């Protein structure tokens, strides 16, 4: 049981896939928002506006604002 709990805890700290932003995983939203120095809400709006989940495209959009 302790081992299982430890494994569950580790899964909460997975490193996001660097090729896409998974908007269904809060830890990824937090990671990318921090990386782009925006709030999670600003990141969500950028994804909605661009229609993209590609980090480079989101970063370009945010830089141009």
C-alpha positions as CSV (number, residue, x, y, z in Angstrom):
1,X,0.0,0.0,0.0
2,X,2.8,2.4,0.8
3,X,4.5,1.6,-2.5
4,X,1.3,2.2,-4.4
5,X,0.8,5.6,-2.7
6,X,4.4,6.5,-3.5
7,X,3.8,5.7,-7.2
8,X,0.6,7.7,-7.3
9,X,2.5,10.7,-5.7
10,X,5.2,10.5,-8.4
11,X,2.7,10.5,-11.2
12,X,1.5,13.9,-10.0
13,X,4.9,15.4,-10.8
14,X,5.3,14.1,-14.3
15,X,7.3,16.3,-16.7
16,X,5.0,17.7,-19.3
17,X,5.4,16.7,-23.0
18,X,7.3,19.5,-24.4
19,X,5.7,19.3,-27.9
20,X,2.1,20.1,-26.8
21,X,0.3,21.7,-24.0
22,X,-2.3,19.2,-22.5
23,X,-5.1,21.6,-21.4
24,X,-6.8,18.7,-19.6
25,X,-4.0,18.4,-17.0
26,X,-3.8,21.2,-14.4
27,X,-0.1,20.5,-13.7
28,X,0.7,21.1,-17.3
29,X,-1.3,24.4,-17.4
30,X,0.6,25.4,-14.3
31,X,4.0,24.4,-15.8
32,X,3.4,26.3,-19.1
33,X,1.9,29.3,-17.5
34,X,4.9,29.6,-15.2
35,X,7.3,29.0,-18.2
36,X,5.6,31.8,-20.2
37,X,5.3,34.0,-17.1
38,X,1.5,34.4,-17.4
39,X,-1.4,33.3,-15.3
40,X,-3.2,30.0,-16.0
41,X,-6.2,32.0,-17.2
42,X,-4.0,34.0,-19.7
43,X,-2.6,30.7,-21.0
44,X,-6.1,29.3,-21.5
45,X,-7.1,32.4,-23.4
46,X,-4.0,32.2,-25.6
47,X,-4.8,28.6,-26.5
48,X,-8.5,29.6,-27.2
49,X,-7.4,32.6,-29.3
50,X,-4.8,30.8,-31.4
51,X,-6.5,27.4,-31.6
52,X,-3.1,25.9,-30.9
53,X,-1.6,23.7,-28.2
54,X,1.9,24.0,-29.6
55,X,4.1,25.7,-27.1
56,X,6.1,27.7,-29.7
57,X,3.0,29.1,-31.3
58,X,1.5,30.0,-27.9
59,X,4.8,31.7,-26.9
60,X,4.9,33.7,-30.1
61,X,1.3,34.8,-29.6
62,X,2.0,35.9,-26.0
63,X,5.2,37.7,-27.0
64,X,3.3,39.7,-29.6
65,X,0.6,40.9,-27.2
